[in-house]
Amino acid sequence: MPSARSSATAPSPVPKPGARGGTTDAGISLPWQLAGLAALFLALAAALIFSGASAARQVSDPGELVRWGLPIAKAIHNVSVATVVGGLIFAVGILPKNIGGSRSREKDIDAPEHPAFAKALAVAAAAGAAWTLSAVAVLVLTYADVAGQGLSGDAEFTRSLVYFMTDIETGKAWLAVTIIAAVVTTALFGVRSLTGLAFTLLLALIGLIPTALIGHSSSSSDHEGAINSLGLHLVGVSTWVGGIIMLAVLSGILTGSRNKGTPDITEQTLRRFSALAGFAFVLVFASGVINAAIRVTNPADLFGSAYGQLIIAKSLATLVLGGIGFMHRQWVIPQLGKNGSMSARRVLWQLVLVELLVMGATSGLAVALGRSAPPQPTTYAPDASPSFILSGYELPPELTPERWLTEWRLDWLWVGVALFGAVSYILGIIKVRKRGDKWSWFRTTNWLIGLVVLTYITSGPPAVYGRVLFSAHMVDHMALTMVAPIFLVLGSPVTLALRALPARGEGAHGSRGLREWLLLFVHSKFSQIVTHPLFAAANFAGSIVLFYYSDLFSLAMREHVGHELMNVHFLLTGYIFVLSMIGSDPLPRRAPYPMRLLLLLATMGFHAFFGVAIMGGTGLLAADYFGNLGRTWGPSAIGDQQMGGAVAWGIGEVPTLLVAIGVAVMWSRSDERETRRVDRAADRNNDADLSAYNDMFARLADRDAKMSNRNTQAARTPQASTATQASTATQAERSNAERTTMDPAGQAEPNTKLEGR
């Protein structure tokens, strides 16, 4: 079977004409693409009527326009953001950027953009405009729905709407979504570099966060679990739905054009998206089940309520979509590799069309589900405890030694990260070994241990009691930034990824796969800065002080997003620092071993200073939080904080000492390797270096001998010089005597010859 790359350069098959409004081997026509949108609205209307969400309220009814307009606006919003995300994913990592994937040979300019790349961004830009407008509509209609009044243009409605946007959490969330959508849309109209589009994709994904923070999830019994699972669900849905929309929109372009010189890239595009869609399917289904389990706690509510029945219908539709994706991978993609397989192409677009229709209907069910009341209450109880109001959870039982193992509250975000890390790592090992290469069991063991430790820290007793005890929080923090990173760094995940991931090989202007993006990040200026040993050490030590002695600590304890960002920051800070000390993954720059030991000693001293400062402090950190939890067991808040200082000192020193030992061992092994290298070189060239070294000393000795002889001769020079001068004077006198002649009278007369001269 030919590879994806070879198929990209194969001759483009000649499309067969098909019936207007249908599917052929050339793609899906526009009317059938719009049929997916029609399926969405039909399923939405049916689900709203079935659940009773569209019925008039007995009290504070906002009117029929709001009751029907809000879910329709949300449906358009969801499809628009999915199209934006899908278009950016295709542009950043699936489609070739330019025709030929490299610079033009005839002119010193970039080759023209590939038509599929250009259309993907054009569709994403149009969808971004729809995303922005629909977000504005949802904002206004949500206020009208919450206020229980119809739309109005009077001044009072406007003032109340402004208050809703600036002071109420739901209004602020939708205002943030609107701003993000506008920025992403603006970027889509102007940005064309792959790096800029990657940042735009990241911003679009950030735009999903506010919608995960509002709605039923914000006040459920496990609100953090519901928020995290919903956030993961939205990421998976946007990736999956957006990808299917892009396949349908680009179906007529992927087959290529002989006139424009574009090859057929259907197979390679489908292969790349199929791998991503498989991950998205698992993410969507698993997060949906978790989110539903949090909201529906017993089978009676699942099968006996309209809310539960909509969940069942949505789950079945998701399984159908997963089955179609499996057919793509197992049958359609291999058939596409065969030249001239028009029937496979026709089946391909027929399956994509079915996916589009089913996804449209499923999206309508999802919007109706969000408008329906779940069986569990979505408001705080009148007698809610201070702990529940501040942290979202009731106080756990008193902390005992055995409860350091038994009290768990799964953080589904980090559970998902750990599962993804484990599965990806194992798949990478399998791929490397199939190629005949080896991978160290020591690295594998450390990586898996690090993921287990990370899960324990973020979902186990340190996380549970870290919300009510400063000392437990400090255990959580120090383990997150100093224990888990050691094992994760020793796993060398970047090295494994670079060995396992295939290279695209499409030139500097072609598409970038995961390997290309990883290499780009490793060699980027940002990586050079954050992984510089001095910066990594300063960030590792200094961020602790900045965090705990500012309002960031209180924000991280009260707000869910702040808490998760705290976990991300300290995990990455510790990982980068340990990587710069003992890591084997590629880095732009590494410090010499003496400097590494010096930096480790400095950080040990800094942690000791920080721990002692906490132990001796008399002011309560995050007093508005720890001082109002209503905890009746354990030490006082200030006593517990001082205990946390001792924990910071103790836990901060031991891992740092272990890293220092690791640096010393690496230094010793480096010297041994250098010695062995020199010995092997000597064996190859018959000790040429040693001979040259000895010859150098022989030449130096010979030069010293010559200098000694010269000095000895110079010491005899004064006596010889005196005798020579005397002899020279005598000879001169004789010469002068010979040059003069005497006349016959005895008078001397000058030598005329000498005078003539």
Secondary structure, 3 states (H helix, E strand, C coil): CCCHHHHHCCCCCCCCCCCCCCEECCEECHHHHHHHHHHHHHHHHHHHHHHCCCCCCCCCCCCHHHHHHHHHHHHHHHHHHHHHHHHHHHHHHHCCCEHHHCCCCCCCCCCCECHHHHHHHHHHHHHHHHHHHHHHHHHHHHHHHHHCCCCCCCHHHHHHHHHHHHHCHHHHHHHHHHHHHHHHHHHHHHCCCHHHHHHHHHHHHHCCHHHHHCHHHHHCCCHHHHHHHHHHHHHHHHHHHHHHHHHHHCHHHHCCECCCCECCCHHHHHHHHHHHHHHHHHHHHHHHHHHHHHHCCCHHHHHHCHHHHHHHHHHHHHHHHHHHHHHHHHHHHHHHCCCCCHHHHHHHHHHHHHHHHHHHHHHHHHHHHHHCCCCCCCCCCCCCCHHHHHHCCCCCCCCCCCHHHHCCCCCHHHHHHHHHHHHHHHHHHHHHHHCCCCCCHHHHHHHHHHHHHHHHHHHCHHHHHCCCCHHHHHHHHHHHHHCHHHHHHHCCHHHHHHHHCCCCCCCCCCCCCHHHHHHHHHCCHHHHHHCCHHHHHHHHHHHHHHHHCCHHHHHHHHCHHHHHHHHHHHHHHHHHHHHHHHCCCCCCCCCCHHHHHHHHHHHHHHHHHHHHHHHHCCCCCCHHHHCCCCCCCCCCHHHHHHHHHHHHHHHHHHHHHHHHHHHHHHHHHHHHHHHHHHHHHHHHCCCHHHHHHHHHHHHHHHHHHHHHHHHHHHHHHHHHHHHHHHHHHHHHHHHHHHHCEECCCCCEECCHHHHHC
